[in-house]
């Protein structure tokens, strides 16, 4: 593999990755009802900030037309602010020997396709796992207002997930999708719940349809916790519950080194993306910039700003994973 071929490889890693990721994102967003929106648009700086008007439904009051005039307490029209946070990640280094490709007479374009597709799938999995971890942290931090926990006595069931959805009351129809891991999915199937065709499949993520509502099936780490008991989690998410902002700032570097019996080449990629949770704001003071996985999964780093729970990201059901 000549240096000119290596240059071509390096120049095409980023656009090939972005093209592959964009195609996967469009399919995922359509299949999951937009509950977790993976986008290919980023934002400047460490945080994403957006303002919105606070709900003023409480201004409604009853009036007695026959009573004497009296002062009415005003309701101020005010704005609230939500903040998302930018997360950094990396891929590799991946090491290979250029002579391996020339020995097999493989074209450079094949290496580009393999590398970009694997990186795109790994990046999407990271984005989805991060979004789910943030959702679990933010929602669970609201305790019984958003969570039904039966892990002390029972496994997750569709009835438990339905009870969690009911926490949204007359806004329960806002729950457009559920997120569960593979073990929970098969237990639900074992309870004679029918499922339709797969709506989306990529690496370790699939979207199916259970009783008319899309269910994202993925073994995201945040959906299971080992302990006494082991806990399985199911999210019920509203439209736009989490948004991932991928700015496409993929930085790739390929380096060829001598000194060994054969020439070695390494490839490494750096990237960032932002994540925001509906109805919650990232606590820029406590959570800080460029957070770790642990900080993202800390509930107190996500502050509820929506006036009502019904206007937030969703609900959570927890059951005993061993049952």
C-alpha positions in Angstrom: 0.0 0.0 0.0 1.6 3.2 -1.2 1.6 6.5 0.6 -0.8 7.9 -2.0 -3.3 5.1 -1.2 -3.0 5.9 2.5 -3.8 9.6 1.8 -6.9 8.6 -0.2 -7.9 6.3 2.7 -7.5 9.2 5.2 -9.4 11.7 3.1 -12.4 9.4 2.7 -12.9 8.1 6.3 -14.8 11.2 7.4 -17.2 11.6 4.5 -17.8 7.9 4.2 -18.6 7.7 7.9 -20.9 10.7 7.8 -22.8 9.3 4.8 -23.2 5.9 6.5 -24.3 7.5 9.8 -26.8 9.8 8.1 -28.5 6.9 6.4 -28.7 4.9 9.7 -30.0 8.0 11.6 -32.8 8.6 9.2 -33.9 4.9 9.5 -33.7 4.9 13.3 -35.6 8.1 13.8 -38.4 7.0 11.5 -38.7 3.6 13.2 -38.6 4.8 16.8 -41.3 7.5 16.4 -38.7 10.2 17.1 -38.6 9.3 20.9 -34.8 9.4 20.7 -33.7 11.7 17.9 -30.3 11.2 16.4 -29.4 14.2 14.4 -26.4 15.1 12.2 -26.4 18.8 13.3 -24.2 19.9 16.1 -23.8 23.0 18.2 -21.0 25.4 19.1 -19.4 25.5 22.5 -19.6 23.2 25.5 -23.4 23.5 26.0 -26.6 23.6 23.9 -29.0 26.2 25.3 -32.6 26.8 24.4 -35.3 29.0 25.9 -39.0 28.3 26.0 -42.1 29.9 27.6 -43.2 28.3 30.9 -46.8 27.0 30.9 -49.3 29.4 32.3 -52.4 27.1 32.5 -52.6 27.9 36.2 -53.8 31.4 35.3 -57.2 30.0 34.7 -59.7 31.0 37.4 -63.4 31.0 38.2 -65.2 34.4 38.2 -68.3 35.3 40.3 -70.2 37.9 38.2 -72.4 38.8 41.2 -69.5 39.4 43.7 -67.8 42.7 44.5 -64.6 43.5 42.6 -61.4 42.1 44.2 -57.8 42.0 43.2 -56.7 39.1 41.0 -53.2 37.7 41.4 -51.2 38.1 38.1 -49.4 35.2 36.5 -46.1 36.3 34.9 -45.2 35.2 31.4 -41.7 33.8 31.8 -39.1 31.8 29.9 -37.3 28.8 31.1 -34.0 27.5 29.7 -32.8 24.0 29.0 -29.1 23.1 28.5 -27.7 20.1 26.7 -24.0 19.1 27.0 -21.3 18.1 24.6 -19.6 14.7 25.0 -16.3 13.7 23.6 -15.3 10.2 22.4 -12.7 8.2 20.5 -12.4 5.2 18.3 -9.2 3.1 18.1 -6.3 3.1 17.6 -6.9 0.4 15.1 -3.6 -1.3 14.0 -3.0 -3.3 10.8 -0.2 -4.1 8.4 -0.5 -2.6 5.0 1.1 -5.7 3.5 -2.0 -7.6 4.7 -4.1 -5.8 2.1 -1.6 -6.0 -0.7 -1.1 -9.7 0.0 -4.8 -10.3 -0.4 -4.9 -7.8 -3.3 -7.7 -5.9 -1.6 -8.6 -2.4 -3.0 -8.2 0.6 -0.8 -11.9 1.4 -1.3 -12.9 -1.8 0.5 -10.9 -0.8 3.6 -12.6 2.6 3.6 -16.0 1.0 3.5 -15.2 -1.5 6.3 -13.6 1.1 8.6 -16.3 3.7 8.0 -19.2 1.3 8.5 -17.8 -0.1 11.7 -17.0 3.3 13.1 -20.4 4.7 12.2 -22.2 1.8 14.0 -19.9 2.2 17.0 -20.6 5.9 17.0 -24.3 5.4 16.8 -24.3 2.8 19.6 -22.3 5.3 21.8 -24.8 8.0 21.0 -27.8 5.8 21.8 -26.3 4.3 25.0 -25.4 7.8 26.2 -28.9 9.2 25.5 -30.4 6.2 27.3 -28.1 6.7 30.3 -29.1 10.4 30.5 -32.8 9.6 30.2 -32.6 6.9 33.0 -30.7 9.3 35.3 -33.0 12.3 34.7 -36.3 10.4 35.0 -35.3 8.2 38.0 -34.2 11.3 39.9 -37.9 12.4 40.0 -38.6 9.2 42.1 -42.3 8.0 42.2 -43.5 10.9 40.1 -42.0 9.2 37.1 -41.0 5.7 38.2 -42.8 2.5 39.0 -40.4 0.1 40.8 -41.7 -3.5 41.4 -38.2 -5.0 41.6 -38.7 -6.1 45.2 -41.4 -8.5 44.3 -41.8 -8.9 40.5 -40.3 -8.8 37.1 -40.9 -6.3 34.4 -44.2 -6.9 32.6 -46.3 -5.0 30.1 -48.6 -4.3 33.0 -45.8 -2.6 34.9 -44.8 -0.6 31.9 -48.4 0.4 31.4 -48.5 1.6 35.0 -45.5 3.7 34.4 -47.1 5.2 31.3 -50.1 6.0 33.5 -48.0 8.4 35.5 -48.5 10.9 32.7 -52.2 10.8 33.3 -54.2 12.3 30.6 -51.0 12.9 28.7 -50.1 9.2 28.6 -50.7 9.2 24.8 -47.6 11.4 24.6 -45.6 8.2 25.3 -44.7 7.2 21.8 -42.1 4.4 22.4 -40.6 2.2 25.0 -36.9 1.2 25.4 -36.0 -2.2 26.9 -33.1 -4.6 26.8 -33.0 -8.0 25.0 -33.7 -10.1 28.0 -36.8 -8.1 28.9 -38.0 -8.2 25.3 -37.9 -12.0 25.2 -39.7 -12.2 28.6 -42.5 -10.0 27.2 -42.7 -12.3 24.2 -42.9 -15.2 26.6 -45.9 -13.5 28.2 -47.7 -14.0 24.8 -47.3 -10.4 23.7 -47.3 -10.3 19.9 -44.6 -8.4 18.0 -44.5 -7.3 14.5 -41.7 -7.0 11.9 -38.4 -5.4 12.8 -38.6 -1.8 11.9 -34.8 -1.1 12.2 -31.7 -3.1 12.8 -28.1 -1.9 13.3 -25.3 -3.7 15.2 -26.8 -4.3 18.7 -30.0 -2.1 18.3 -33.3 -3.1 16.9 -36.8 -1.6 16.9 -39.9 -3.8 17.0 -43.6 -3.1 17.4 -45.4 -4.3 20.6 -49.1 -3.6 20.8 -49.0 -0.7 18.4 -46.1 1.1 20.1 -42.5 0.9 18.8 -40.1 -0.7 21.3 -36.4 0.0 21.0 -34.6 -3.2 21.9 -30.9 -2.6 22.9 -28.7 -3.9 25.6 -27.7 -0.4 26.8 -25.8 -0.6 30.1 -28.2 1.8 31.8 -31.1 -0.6 31.4 -29.6 -3.2 33.8 -28.0 -3.0 37.2 -26.5 -5.9 39.1 -27.3 -6.0 42.8 -29.8 -7.5 45.2 -32.0 -7.8 43.3 -30.6 -7.4 39.7 -32.7 -4.6 38.2 -34.1 -4.4 34.6 -35.4 -1.0 33.4 -37.9 0.0 30.7 -38.3 3.5 29.5 -41.5 5.0 28.3 -40.6 8.0 26.2 -42.3 11.0 24.8 -41.6 12.5 21.4 -38.2 14.1 21.4 -37.4 12.7 24.8 -33.7 12.9 24.0 -31.9 14.6 21.2 -28.4 13.8 20.1 -26.6 16.5 18.2 -23.8 15.1 16.0 -21.8 18.0 14.5 -19.9 15.7 12.2 -16.6 16.9 13.6 -14.9 13.6 13.0 -11.1 13.9 13.2 -9.2 10.9 11.8 -5.5 10.3 11.7 -3.6 7.5 10.0 0.0 6.9 10.9 2.5 4.4 9.4 5.5 3.3 11.5 8.7 1.5 10.7 11.0 -0.3 13.2 9.2 -3.7 13.3 9.8 -6.7 11.0 6.8 -5.4 8.9 5.4 -1.9 8.4 2.5 -1.1 10.8 -0.3 1.4 10.3 -2.6 2.7 13.0 -5.9 4.6 12.6 -7.5 6.7 15.3 -10.6 8.8 15.3 -11.9 11.5 17.7 -15.4 12.8 17.7 -18.0 14.7 19.8 -21.7 15.0 20.0 -24.2 16.8 22.2 -27.2 15.4 24.2 -30.2 17.1 25.6 -33.2 15.6 27.6 -36.7 17.0 27.2 -38.0 18.9 30.2 -34.6 18.7 32.0 -31.5 20.9 31.9 -27.9 19.8 32.3 -26.6 21.4 35.5 -23.5 23.2 34.1 -22.2 23.9 37.7 -22.4 20.4 39.1 -22.0 18.4 35.9 -19.5 20.7 34.2 -18.0 20.5 30.7 -17.1 17.4 28.7 -18.6 15.0 31.3 -17.7 11.4 31.9 -20.2 8.5 31.6 -20.6 8.5 35.4 -21.4 12.2 35.5 -23.9 11.8 32.6 -25.6 9.0 34.5 -25.9 11.0 37.8 -29.5 12.1 38.2 -28.7 15.2 40.2 -26.8 16.6 37.2 -30.2 16.8 35.4 -32.5 19.4 36.8 -36.2 19.4 35.9 -37.3 22.7 34.4 -40.6 21.8 32.8 -43.6 23.0 34.9 -45.3 19.6 34.8 -44.0 16.0 34.8 -46.4 15.4 31.9 -44.2 17.7 29.7 -40.9 15.9 30.4 -39.0 13.1 28.6 -41.0 10.2 29.9 -41.4 7.5 32.6 -39.5 4.5 34.0 -40.5 1.0 35.0 -38.1 -1.2 37.1 -38.4 -4.9 37.8 -36.4 -7.8 39.1 -34.2 -9.0 36.2 -33.9 -12.5 37.6 -37.6 -13.3 37.6 
